[in-house]
Amino acid sequence: MSKLVTESNIKTGSIRDIGRELSSIKTGVKLVFICDSNIPKDAIDDCQSSMIEAGFDVAKMEIAGGESCKCLEEYQSLISFLVEEEIGRDDMIVVMGGGALCDLAGFVAASYLRGIDYVQIPSTLLAMVDSSIGGKTGINIDEGKNLIGAFHNPGLVFRDVKLLRSLDTAVFWDGFGEVIKYAMLSKHVYELIAGKSDLGLELEAVISECARFKLEVITEDFEDRGVRKLLNLGHSFGHAIEKASGYEISHGMAVIKGMALMFKISVGEGWCDEKVQGAFLSLIDEYCYDATIEFGRDELIKYIKMDKKRSGDYIDIVIPYAMNKCKIKRISMYELTKFIERYLR
């Protein structure tokens, strides 16, 4: 499904209504329902019942979500399941889970029979604000994160904010790490969260604004060759931190650490005013994030060299230069190595 996700096919509501929404896309097809086994059983049952009541034949497979599911073994298992269920090109995958499971299922949809349709029901904050939008799918291998993947847009992103009520606190705040990234890119997101930790967040407004901002960016640059790279603020370092930790450090937490290092470099090199760095540090302090990086320089450099944004001896990094303003800067891997050696202490 190559159609770009727009505001018109991002829906909000109750998962009990998902069957009706799916019927507006396709009827008379078989659905493969891939769901995170960590989601409460009643939510999974409600979703599956809605699909069956709408007249769909449903084959369900539960997988434990989290970064460990984005692997070749789970990919092979899902492909085999689709073959066993005799899924054809007109059938459709429906995935309910966090960002990692949606990445995996999306890549299965992108590659099975050279591409079948799929729908995402994000169940975590990270998935709702970021990974469900933009069509990036993929899996990890030993050498690095997201090194195998494809662009493949879902036909529908269906968001039920009530799913967040069952999230473990650590998982919720991991997703909020991506919200803080958006706050450093968007004035509107920043104003929705800065100074609001004690007052209570308007969560639906925050999610909607993050999604709106990302949609605006990817509409201009779907294939990640230009302005979309700005969404990678903190991610080159963050992905390396995730990998260096054996994924013990979650994605959102790693992105916070990656942004902190990028701000430190940007201020140290005179690219960014200290006041902008101060706004970032105040924000992560308000929400109690730890920006410490406990890995050695050599280990971080090793994994940065595997970053998919690298091109030969150069890499594109995202540098903040003003409040809610970033730009893409191409530097040599030698320069990046020297920056890490100088500023990671």
FENQUI-V262633 format. One record per backbone hydrogen bond with DSSP energy under -1.0 kcal/mol. NH is the residue of the N-H (numbers start at 1). CO is the residue of the C=O. If there is no record, write none. Layout:
nh:co
NH:CO
NH:CO
This chain:
nh:co
9:6
10:7
11:157
13:159
17:14
18:15
21:17
22:18
23:19
25:22
26:22
31:57
32:92
33:59
34:94
35:61
36:96
37:63
39:36
44:40
45:41
46:42
47:43
48:44
49:45
50:46
51:47
52:48
53:49
54:50
55:52
56:51
59:31
61:33
63:35
69:66
70:67
71:69
75:71
76:72
77:73
78:74
79:75
80:76
81:77
82:78
83:79
84:80
85:81
86:83
87:82
91:88
92:30
93:117
94:32
95:119
96:34
97:121
102:98
103:99
104:100
105:101
106:102
107:103
108:104
109:105
110:106
111:107
112:108
114:111
115:112
116:109
119:93
120:156
121:95
123:97
128:124
129:125
130:126
131:126
132:127
133:130
137:150
138:103
139:148
140:70
141:144
144:141
148:139
150:137
152:135
155:118
157:9
158:120
159:11
163:160
164:161
165:162
166:163
167:164
172:168
173:169
174:170
175:171
176:172
177:174
178:175
180:176
181:177
182:178
183:179
184:180
186:182
190:186
191:187
192:188
193:189
194:190
196:193
200:196
203:201
206:202
207:203
208:204
209:205
210:206
211:207
212:208
213:209
214:210
215:211
216:212
217:213
218:214
219:215
221:217
229:226
230:227
231:228
232:229
233:230
235:232
238:234
239:235
240:236
241:237
242:238
243:239
244:240
245:241
246:243
247:242
254:250
255:251
256:252
257:253
258:254
259:255
260:256
261:257
262:258
263:259
264:260
265:261
266:262
267:263
268:264
269:265
270:267
271:266
272:266
276:273
277:273
278:274
279:275
280:276
281:277
282:278
283:279
284:280
285:281
286:282
287:283
288:285
289:284
300:296
301:297
302:298
303:299
304:300
305:301
306:303
307:304
310:307
311:314
314:311
315:331
316:309
317:329
319:327
321:325
322:325
325:322
327:319
329:317
331:315
333:313
336:332
337:333
338:334
339:335
340:336
341:337
342:338
343:339
344:340
345:343
